[in-house]
């Protein structure tokens, strides 16, 4: 279980932290030095860390334990190149094992060979080495970006910058993940300037969201909360002089259904007794009397 954990960490840290990845690979090798895959992982981790001699030793051991696997032949040849031994690198590239590689591994071996030729000052041979059928493939393959870039780089060393510019442009178009600096190399050859609009937009967004900067406060100084400022009371406006109010006329009172008082109409007063109709005698209502108290008629 510990060996597996070290191998997983070595694989995760290989690109971002190669030295730490190599430490995990060596820890796994101490626990299982007779396992081919462990020695292979240690060799790959040493290669990423720039430990060329250790990488070759581990990969050779992995070949012996793995029954002569040649899938990492290009890595071993590149390590020989890193150690300044181009002749040994060419021996590995021209070995019978190289003929058993799959297309992707053959392309990687050709890229390493082109670099070896350049180290030896054979710039034209470095260009010819990469003129393989995979270079003219109309479909993008997993190796297309590296192959286009290596070919453009070889053309620059050979003094063929016009052609190199075209191949850097192709590499940039194929490099959708931005793993290479093909776009920058193309712009350099064409005399162009690349503007990173994404960073400009991010900076603009940060400016909009940025909070106001507060003035620094010295640690020794005691900061007191500011006392609340009382707002001045508004000056009282002088009351206007009272003017004599006009006599109020009685407002008509709107009577509602519950306010109506039923009163008998007042009799009209005539100027003389002769005028008008005969006056009716006044009728007075007396309280109702019982039978005992009722006066008898004469």
Secondary structure in CASP SS format (residue, H / E / C, confidence):
PFRMAT SS
TARGET T0000
AUTHOR 0000-0000-0000
METHOD secondary structure of the structure
MODEL  1
X C 1.00
X H 1.00
X H 1.00
X H 1.00
X H 1.00
X H 1.00
X H 1.00
X H 1.00
X H 1.00
X H 1.00
X H 1.00
X H 1.00
X C 1.00
X C 1.00
X C 1.00
X C 1.00
X C 1.00
X H 1.00
X H 1.00
X H 1.00
X H 1.00
X H 1.00
X H 1.00
X H 1.00
X H 1.00
X H 1.00
X H 1.00
X H 1.00
X H 1.00
X H 1.00
X H 1.00
X C 1.00
X C 1.00
X C 1.00
X C 1.00
X H 1.00
X H 1.00
X H 1.00
X H 1.00
X H 1.00
X H 1.00
X H 1.00
X H 1.00
X H 1.00
X H 1.00
X H 1.00
X H 1.00
X H 1.00
X C 1.00
X C 1.00
X C 1.00
X H 1.00
X H 1.00
X H 1.00
X H 1.00
X H 1.00
X H 1.00
X H 1.00
X H 1.00
X H 1.00
X H 1.00
X H 1.00
X H 1.00
X H 1.00
X H 1.00
X C 1.00
X C 1.00
X C 1.00
X C 1.00
X C 1.00
X C 1.00
X C 1.00
X H 1.00
X H 1.00
X H 1.00
X H 1.00
X H 1.00
X H 1.00
X H 1.00
X H 1.00
X H 1.00
X H 1.00
X C 1.00
X C 1.00
X C 1.00
X H 1.00
X H 1.00
X H 1.00
X H 1.00
X H 1.00
X H 1.00
X H 1.00
X H 1.00
X C 1.00
X C 1.00
X H 1.00
X H 1.00
X H 1.00
X H 1.00
X H 1.00
X C 1.00
X C 1.00
X H 1.00
X H 1.00
X H 1.00
X H 1.00
X H 1.00
X H 1.00
X H 1.00
X H 1.00
X H 1.00
X H 1.00
X H 1.00
X H 1.00
X H 1.00
X H 1.00
X H 1.00
X H 1.00
X H 1.00
X C 1.00
X C 1.00
X C 1.00
X H 1.00
X H 1.00
X H 1.00
X H 1.00
X H 1.00
X H 1.00
X H 1.00
X C 1.00
X C 1.00
X C 1.00
X H 1.00
X H 1.00
X H 1.00
X H 1.00
X C 1.00
X C 1.00
X C 1.00
X C 1.00
X C 1.00
X C 1.00
X C 1.00
X H 1.00
X H 1.00
X H 1.00
X H 1.00
X H 1.00
X H 1.00
X H 1.00
X H 1.00
X H 1.00
X H 1.00
X H 1.00
X H 1.00
X H 1.00
X H 1.00
X C 1.00
X C 1.00
X C 1.00
X H 1.00
X H 1.00
X H 1.00
X H 1.00
X H 1.00
X H 1.00
X H 1.00
X H 1.00
X H 1.00
X H 1.00
X H 1.00
X H 1.00
X H 1.00
X H 1.00
X C 1.00
X C 1.00
X C 1.00
X C 1.00
X C 1.00
X C 1.00
X C 1.00
X H 1.00
X H 1.00
X H 1.00
X H 1.00
X H 1.00
X H 1.00
X H 1.00
X H 1.00
X H 1.00
X C 1.00
X C 1.00
X C 1.00
X C 1.00
X C 1.00
X C 1.00
X H 1.00
X H 1.00
X H 1.00
X H 1.00
X H 1.00
X H 1.00
X H 1.00
X H 1.00
X H 1.00
X H 1.00
X H 1.00
X H 1.00
X H 1.00
X C 1.00
X C 1.00
X C 1.00
X C 1.00
X C 1.00
X C 1.00
X C 1.00
X C 1.00
X C 1.00
X C 1.00
X C 1.00
X C 1.00
X C 1.00
X C 1.00
X C 1.00
X C 1.00
X C 1.00
X C 1.00
X C 1.00
X C 1.00
X C 1.00
X C 1.00
X C 1.00
X C 1.00
X C 1.00
X C 1.00
X C 1.00
X C 1.00
X C 1.00
X C 1.00
X C 1.00
X C 1.00
X C 1.00
X C 1.00
X C 1.00
X C 1.00
X C 1.00
X C 1.00
X C 1.00
X C 1.00
X C 1.00
X C 1.00
X C 1.00
X C 1.00
X C 1.00
X C 1.00
X C 1.00
X C 1.00
X C 1.00
X C 1.00
X C 1.00
X C 1.00
X C 1.00
X C 1.00
X C 1.00
X C 1.00
X C 1.00
X C 1.00
X C 1.00
X C 1.00
X C 1.00
X C 1.00
X C 1.00
X C 1.00
X C 1.00
X C 1.00
X C 1.00
X C 1.00
X C 1.00
X C 1.00
X C 1.00
X C 1.00
X C 1.00
X C 1.00
X C 1.00
X C 1.00
X C 1.00
X C 1.00
X C 1.00
X C 1.00
X C 1.00
X C 1.00
X C 1.00
X C 1.00
X C 1.00
X C 1.00
X C 1.00
X C 1.00
X C 1.00
END
